[in-house]
């Protein structure tokens, strides 16, 4: 009691001093009176499973365990958990009350959550398509709406720190977190990621509450050499600066408050232990000033997976020296013990600890946690509304890509439709992973009010026109007989195929080819000679090359979220005209997975253009139920200097019979560079909505320092004289850049 009274007096004195010293802040005052144990506790993040009654993510508080963590270990942050709004509200209110009223300094907790596609760890939360699909919309305004709803549904229960968005560039579709990325393009990832961050961190509807986004996973995580999660990446430094750094730089410009580290290793170094990557590159060169948090238990992995330290204590020294501020320890107190011992041995300095704690306290202050530590009943009024579900429907409709259509879509009500496949009557296949559970909740735990594809099609086409087959795969003779019996009743067969939800390393595979038993179902459907429509519900592009040739139509739906079934039905029926484009290259074969903007090499034999097919469907591919024509491309000049700009324009006309939205993709090609340049690179994208017969002229301003430069291996930007080609649609023009 005396200790608490003394500290209160000291804090009050510090705050009084603040009035006379404008260079001192509340957090400086707190830091000056904190004990070493309290400081290290602020650097430690524990899982909620350590303080729940049954050790799971379900939020039933073990009060004794929690008080021990707060009062003895001084833990300053928690993460994870999944439950209803009512349980979240009760749980966080209870733990914040202990932290604020029963500890000497009353420092509130900061609670982290992986709300990566909506409020996906709240049972009434609105689930949106995953990032990969949102990127296919090429619509930043849509992403801002998604971020806004996510914030509105996250803030009321006191979840102030969201571990999103993923800014890893998805260059390897084998990687099981591919669906969490914004696709394979650097520019798209940077633009969509920064749009989410700005919207999520600036939501006036939740005032005075504030939220922090988290840019993850710095850096090189998404391009493991062999495709497995958390396996080594080998990325040349020039490629790192050109492909993987820009989304993070853009996030920092957008004001992202926190950053999570790559769980794997890059060029032989575990990123958590790399002073070059976390201090030289991240802090010094890129200027990031926010909080750096590890991924879960990744200091342990320095010992167990990377083997660059013999003990966890040595690994802790590596990580803290590299620059981490907070360790996601989950259920271990080893970090606390190790940091104390390293300080006592003089291997760490108190100034290092103070710098990290100050950043953490500043984050809590910026989020207003000292003034508003508790959940808000008033904000709960805006969650789980029809308006929010409408945004989910819009997001799904604008994200689903029509890959192929041989005059079969849209379907009309005169057709008898047979639905089959693993996604035909499954909610889990629509919401996907990170939905109420890490691997995606079981079917009976999905929302009762949510429609499956079968239910949505009945709603759209009429109950009598839709037949559900119980056949999900062809495994045995009985499956074949059952499916063929159902197929005789139908005019059109719609197969919902793909991947059961998976997360992280649980999704490692050795072959991108879709499962043989699902392909057998497709082959059997095609053999009936009835039109076959494929709906792909998958987290990455699974190879279907042979079957794609004979399917009459193909939709890439990914994991489209809580309104995904109705969105698919709306596109199948023509109620919604699709407008999405692939934000990745759909591979032709299991071992043939190159991105669209690859660099040419000597396999272009005899120096002739390489005309071999590279992808089943290329980056940027996507069809509509109408047609668009590009014409009259103009450049304001044919020569530009470093201080000048060129305005490019093109006219787009809807030459079809219905209204539609075109995605204009502006590509640039540097014909000659001192370093090998990509065949083409996306520099700008824009959505254009046109009525039948309507035309619009759109423009793009080329800024040399932004659009013509590229980095060397040290990150220094090069701007070289030369000829460039600009492409949009079927139009192209060349221009010359001269430094003088």
N, C-alpha and C positions, 0 to 999 in steps of 0.2 A: 504493500500500500504506500509505503514511504517512497519506494522507487517511482511509482506512478505519479505521486504528488510532486516529487522533485523534477521529473521530466516535464510535467505540465508547466511548472514554473519556468523551466529553461526555455521551453517552446514559446511561452507567452513573452518572455524577455526577448527572444529572437525576433518575434513578430513586431515587437515595439521598436527594436533596432531597425527593422525593415523600413519603418516610416522615415527614419533618418538616413538610411542607406539604400538608394534605389537599385544598387547592384545586387542586393540580397533579395531572395524570393522565398516564398513559403517552403519550397522544396529544399532550398539551401539551408533554411532554418531546421527543417526536419533532419536533414542529413547530418548537421552538426551535432545533434544530440542522440543519434541512433547508436545502439551498441553494435558490435561486430556481428553478433548473431542475427540481429534485426536486418542488417544490411544483406547478409548472405541469404536470409530468408526471402528478401525481395527478389533475389536473382533466381529463385527456385520455383518452378511451376509443377504442381502435382495433379494427378488425375482424380476426378471425383470418385472413382472406384475405391480409392483409399479411405473415403469417409462416408460410404453408403453402407447400409445394413447388410446387404448380401454381396458386396464387392463387385457389383455390376454398374452399368451406366444408369439404371433406373434410380430415380432421385428420392430415396428414403434415407434421411440423414442419420448417421451414427454420431450423435452429439459428442460423446466422449472422445472418439477418434479425432473429430474435427477440432475440439478444444485443445487436444494434445498437439496437433499440427500447428495451430495458431499460437498457442501460448508457450510451447517449448521449442518448436522449430521455426516459428515466426514466418510461416509461408505467406507469400504475398500474392500468389496467383494460382488459379486452378483452370482445368480445361476438361472438355468432353462432357458426356451425359446426354440422355435422350428421354423425353417424357412430355407430358401435356403442359399447356400453358399454366394451368392451376398448380401443378407440381413444381414447375420451374419457378414460378412466382414465390411460392412458399419456401422453397429450398434456398434460393439466393437471398431472399429477405432474411432468413435465419442466419446464414453464414456471414453476411455483411454486418448484421447486428452484433455478432460476437467480435468481428474484426474491428468495428468502429467503437463499440462501447466497453469492451472487456480487455483491450490491450492498452499499454501505456501511451502510445502515440496515436492510436485510433486511425491508422492508415487503412483505407478501404482496399479490398481485393480487386484485382482485375481478372475477369473471367473470359477465357478464350473458347471459341467454338469453330468448327469447320462447317459454316453455312456456305457451302461452295456452289449450290444451285437453288437458292431460296432458303427459307427457314427450315432446313431439312432435318434438324434434330428436335423439332417440336411437332408433336403428333397432329396438330391442326395447321401446321405451316403450309404455305403454298410452295409446291415443288416445280421448279422451272427446268427447261432443257439444260443439259450440261454445257459447259463452255464450248466444246467442239461444235455443237449445233448452233449455239448463239453466234459463233464466228461465221457460220455459213449464211447467216442473215445479212452480213456485211452492213449492219445497221446499228450505229452507235447510239442513236436516240432510243432504240429498243433496249439496248443494254442498260441505259440510264434508267429506264422504267423498271427493269428487273432489279437493279441495285436499289432503287427507291423502295420497292415493295419489300425486298429482303431486309432493308434497314428498319422499315416500319414494323415488320413482324418480328424482328430480333431485339430491338431496343427495349420494349416494355418489360422484359423479364430480367434486365440487367446484364445481358450478354454483350459487353461493350467492345470486345476484341474479336474480330472475325478473321480467321486464317484463310483469306481469299483476297485477290484472285491469284490463280496459278499463271505465272508469266513465262513458264518454260515453253520454248518453241518446239512443237511436236514434229521432230524430224525423223523419228523412228516409229512406225506404226506397231511394231512388235511390243514397244514399251507399254505396259498395262495401264499407265495413267494418261494415255493419249487423249482420251475423252475429256480429261480435265483441262487440256490446253485449248488455246484459241487457234489451233491448227499449225501448219508448217511454215507460215509466212511471218517474218519478223515485223513487217509494217502493220499487218492486221493485229498481231498480238499486242504490239505497243499501243495502237489506237484503241482497241477494245478494252485492254487492261486499264489504261488511264481513264477511259470513259467511266468504267465501273468504279474506280477509286474516287474520282471527283464526286460522282453522284452519291456513293455510299457514305462518304465522310462529310457530306454537306446536305443534310435532309432537314429542312425547316420544320416539317411536320412533327419531329420528335423533340424539338427544343423544350427545355434546356439540355436534354440528353444529347450526347455526342458518341460517335462510334469511330473505331480505328480499323482500317483495312490492313492487310498484310501481303506484301509482295513476296511470292515464293515460286521456286526454291532456288536461291542464288548459289551457284550458277552451273549450267551445263548438265543438269540432272536428266533432261529429257532426251539425251542422245547417247545412251549407253551403247558401247560397241557391239554387244551381243544381244541387246534388246531387253534383258532381264532387269527388273526393278532393283535399284540400288547397286547395280553392277557398274564397273568402271567405265568412265567416259574418256576418250582420247580425242581432244579437240585442239587443232592448231590455234595459236593465239590470235592470228589474224581472223580466222573464222569465229572465234569466241567474241571478238570485238564487233564483227560485222553482223553476226546472226543473233547471238545470245545476250549481249549487253544492252542493245537499244530498248527493249521493253522495260528493263529495270530503270534505265536512265529516264525514260518517259514517265515511269511511275513516280520517280523522285521529283520530277518537275510538277507532277500532279499533286504532290504533297502527301504521299503515302507515309504513314506514321511508323510502320514496323516492317520487318523483313524476316523471313524464315530461310534457313540455310539448307542447301542441297544435302540430302542424306547419303549420297554416294561419294565417290572420289573422282577427281578430275586430274588427268595427266599425272597419275601416281600419288596425288596428295588427297587425303580425306579433307573435304572442304571445311569441315568443322575445326580442323587443326591447321588450316593454311593462313598464315599471317599475310602472305602475299595477296590472296583472294579477298580476305575479309577486312584487312587494314589498308594495304597499298592500293588495291583496285577499288574496293567498295567505299571505304572511308575517305581516302586521300584523293584518288582520281575521279571517282563519281560523286563524291561529296555527300554521301548519305549520313544523316545525323540522328536518325531515329533508333529505335530499339531493335537489336538483333537477337532473335530467339532461335534455338536449335529445333530440329524436329525431335520426335519422341525417342528418348534414350540414346541419342546419337553419340554422346560422349562414350558410352559403353561400347558402341560399334567401332570406335577407334582402336580398341583393344581386340574385340572379338571378330571383327570383319576386316578391318584395314591392316591391323598388326603393325602400326607405326608407334605404338606404345605398349610396354609390357604390363602395365597396371592401369587401373582406372584413374588412379591419382596422377600418373604421368599424362594420361589422356586429358584430364581436367586442366592440367598446366598448359598443354598444347592449345586447348580450346579457349581458355580465358586469355592467354597471350595472343591468340589469333584475333580475338575481338568479340566473342559472344557476350551478350549482356544477361541473358536468361536461359537457364537450362530446363528443358522439358523432361524432368526427372521421372515423372509419372508416379512411381511407387517406391522409390529408393531415396535414402538420405545420404548416400555415399558422397554426393557432390558437396553437401554442406560440410561434412567431416573433412573431405580432401582440401577444400578451399581454406579452411581454418589451419590445417597442418601446413599447407604450402605458404601461407602468410607467416606462420611461426618460423618456418625454415628460411624465410627471406627470398623464396623463389617467386612469389607474387608480392606486389606492393599494395598498400591500402589505397593508393591513388587510383590503381586500376579498378578496384572494387567500387570506390566512390564514384568514378566516372560512369560505370554501368548503373549503379543504384540511382544516380542523379537522372539519367535518361529514363529509367523506369518511373521514378516519381514525377518527372515532368510529363510523361505520357498520361499518368493518372490525373494530373492536374489539368492538362489540356482537354481531357474527356469529361471534366467536371465531376469526377468521382468523389472528391472531397465534399462537394456541396450536395450531390445527388447520388449517394451510394446504393439506394434501394430501388427495386423495380417500381413501375408506375401503373397503377390501376387505370388511370385516365387514358394512357396510351394503348391499353389493351382493347379499347373500343374500335381501333382501326385494323385489327388483325382478323384473318380468316373471313374476309368479306368477298362478295361477288365481284366487286371491282378488282380485287387482287387476282381472283381466278380468271377474270377477263384478260388481264395482262399475261397470265400464264398461257391462255389459249392463243393470244396474239403472238407470243414468243414462239410457241410451237409451230404455228402456221407459217411464220416467216422464216423458220429455221429448217424445215423439212425440204430436202432437195429432190426434185424430179430428175432422175438420171436418164431415164429412157421412156419413150412413149410412142408406140407404133399404132397410133390411131385407136387406142382402146380406152384411154382416159380422156375426159371424165366418164364414169359409169352412169347409166341412167336406171330408173326404177323398173324398167322392163326386164332387167337382167336378174337371174337367180345367182346369188353370190355364195360361193363356198369359202369359208374361212378355216384355215388350218395352220399348224406350226406352233412353236413354243411360245410365241407372243400373241396368239389369236385371242386368248381369253385370260390374259395375265396382267395384273396391275404392276407387279414387281418388274416386269420387262419394260414397262413404260417409265416408271420412276427411276429405275436403275440403282446403282450403288450410292453410298452416302445419302441414303434416304431412310431416316428413322433408325438406321443401323449402318455401321461401317460397310458391310457387304450388301446392304439393301435389306429392308425388313422382309420377313416371310410373307407369303401371300395373305394369310389370315390376319396379318398386322397392318395391312395397307388400309387407306381410308375407305370407309364404308360407302361414302357418297361418290367415290371415283368410278368412272366408267372404264371397262376394258374395251379393246378394239371391237370385239363382238357386240358388246352392248351399244357402243357408239354407232356402229354400222346399222344395227337394228333401228336405232333412233333416227338415223339419217335416211336409210333406204326402205324402212318398213320391216316389221317382224317377219312377214311371210316371204320376203325376198332374200333373207340372210340365213344361211345354214352353218352351223358350227360342227366341224369334224373333231372328234376326240383324238385324232392322229396328230402327234407333235413331231414324230420322227418315224422313219422306217427302220425298225430294228429286227422285226420278225415277220413271218408270213401273215400273221393275223393283222398286223398294221397295214400291210398292202391291201388285203381284202376289205378291211374297214374303210380305208381311204377311197378305194375305187368305187365302193358302194355309195359313199357320200357324193363322189364326183359326178356320178351319173345324173344326179338331181340338179346339177348346176350348169349355168352358162359361162360363168367366169370363176376362176380359182384365184383367191388372194392368199398368199402364204406369208405369214409373219415369222421370219426366221432371224437368227442372229446369235447373240451371246447372253447367257444367263449373267446377271450382274456379278461383278468382281471388283476388288479394290487392291491397289498396290501389288505386292509380290504374289498375292493370291491369284492374280491374273496372268502370271508368266506362262507363255506357251512356246512350243517349239516349231509350230507351223501356222502360218497365217490362213491357210486354207480352211474354209468353214467345215465343221464336223461332217464326216462322211454320211452319217445317218440323216442329217438335215438335207444334204445335197441329194441323197437318194429320194427324199420326199419331193424335192423340186423336179428331179428327173422323171419321177412317176407322174407328177402333175402335167409336165410338158408332154409326156407320152400319150396322154388322153386326147391330145390335139385341141383341147380347149384353151382359150387365152389364159395365160398365167401372169399375175401381177405379184411381184416380190416387194415386200415391205421389210427393210433391213433395220432391225432393232439391235444395235451393236455399239460397243464403245470404241471400236477402231475398224478400219476397213478389212473385212475378212474376204479372202479371195473366192470369187464365184464366177470366174471368167467363162468357163464352158457353159454354165447354166444361163449366164447373162445373155449369151448370144441368142437363145431361144425364148427367153421371157419376153412378153409383149410390153411390159412396163416395169420400171423399178423405182422405188422410193427409198431414199436414205433418211431414216427417221432418227437414228441414234437412240439415245434415251430421252424422249421428248417431254417427260414430266407429267404432272397430274392431269393436265388437259390434253395430253398427247394423243389419246385415242380419238377424241372428237376432232382434233386438228387433222389427223390422218383421214378420217371419214370425210371431212369437209373438202380435202384435196381430191380424194377419190371420186367424190360426187360432183366436183366442179364449183361448189359453193365458194371455195377459196381458190384463187389462181396462184399457183406456187411461184415464188420469186427468189428462192435461195440458190446459192452457188456453193460448190465444194470449197472449203477452206483448207483442203489437203488434196493430195494426189491419190486417187484410188488405184492400188497396185494391180498390175496385170498378172503377176505370179508371186508365189510365196517368198521367193528370194529376190524379187525385183521391186525394190521399195525406195526409189529415188525421188526427191522433191522436184517440183517443177522448175526451179531456178538453179538447177545443177550447173556446174562449170564444164565446158567441153574438154575432151582429152583425146588421146591418140586412137581411141577405139573408133573414132570417125575415120575409118580407113581410107587411104588415098586422099585424105583431106577433102573428101566430098561431104556434103551435108548428111547427117545421120537421119535417115527416114524411117528407121525401125520404130514400131509402136512401143511407147514407153509406159503407158498407163492404160488401164481399162477405161477410166474417166479422168481427165486432167484436172488440175487445180483450176478453179474458176468455172467449171462446167455446171450447168443447171438449166433446165428447160422450163418453159411457161406454156400456158394454153393459148397464148397469143404470140405474135412474132414482132421483132423489133428490127429496124433498119438504121444503120449508122451512115452518115454522109457529111460531106463538106467540112472535113477537118481543116482547121486553120491554125497557124502559128503567127504571133504578132511580130516575130522577127526570125531570121535564120541564123543569127549570131548573137551570143549572149556573153557578157563578162561576169566576173566574180561579184561585182556590185549591182548587176542588173538582174532582170527577170524576163521570162517569156510567158505570155499568156497563150495557152492552147485552148481551142474550143472545138466542139463537134455537135452535130445535130442528130438527135435520136427521134425516130418516128415509130409509133405503134401502127404497124401495117396489118394487124389482125382485126378480128371482129369483136373482141371484148377488151375491157380495161385490164391493164396489167402494170407490173412494176419491174423495171429493168435495173440490173446492177451493173453500173459502168465501172470497169476495171482499167486503170491507166498503168501501163507497163513502160519501163525504161530499159534500154540496152546501151551499154557503153561498148563501142565497137573495138576499141583497143585500150588496154590499161597496163601500167607497169606491173600489176598483179593480175592474174587471170580473173576475168569478170564473168558474172552469171550470164546465161543466155538471155534472161530477162528478169527484171525485178519489179514487183508491184510498188508503185509510189503513191497511188491515191485511189480511193473508191467512193462511189456515190450512188444513192438510190434515186431513181427517176420514175414517178408514177404518171401514167399516160392513159387517157381514154382512147377508145378505138379511133384511129385516124389522127390523133393528136401528135404534135411534135414539139420538142423543146431543145434549145441549145444550152449545153452545159459547158463549163470551163474549168481549167486547172492551171494554176500559176506555178511555173517551174522556178524554184529558188536554188541556184547552183550549190550553195553551201549545204543545203538540206537534201537535195535530190540527185546531185551529180557527184558528190564526194563519197569516199570510202576510207576505212581505216587501214593502217599498216599493222604489223604484229604487236606494236606497242600502244595501239589505240590512237595514234596521231592521224588526224584526218587529212587525206590527200585529195587535192582538187586539180586535175590534170587537163591540159589542152586535149581536145579531141572531138570526134563526131559521135553524136548520140541519136538514137532512134526512139521515138515515142509512139506507142501503140494503144489504141482503144477500139474495141470491136474489131471490124475488118479494116480500119483506117490506120495509116501510119505516116509519119513525117520525120525527116531528119533535120538536125540543126547542129551548129558548131559552137563549142565553148572555147573561149580564149581568155586567158588570165588578164590580158591587157586589151 
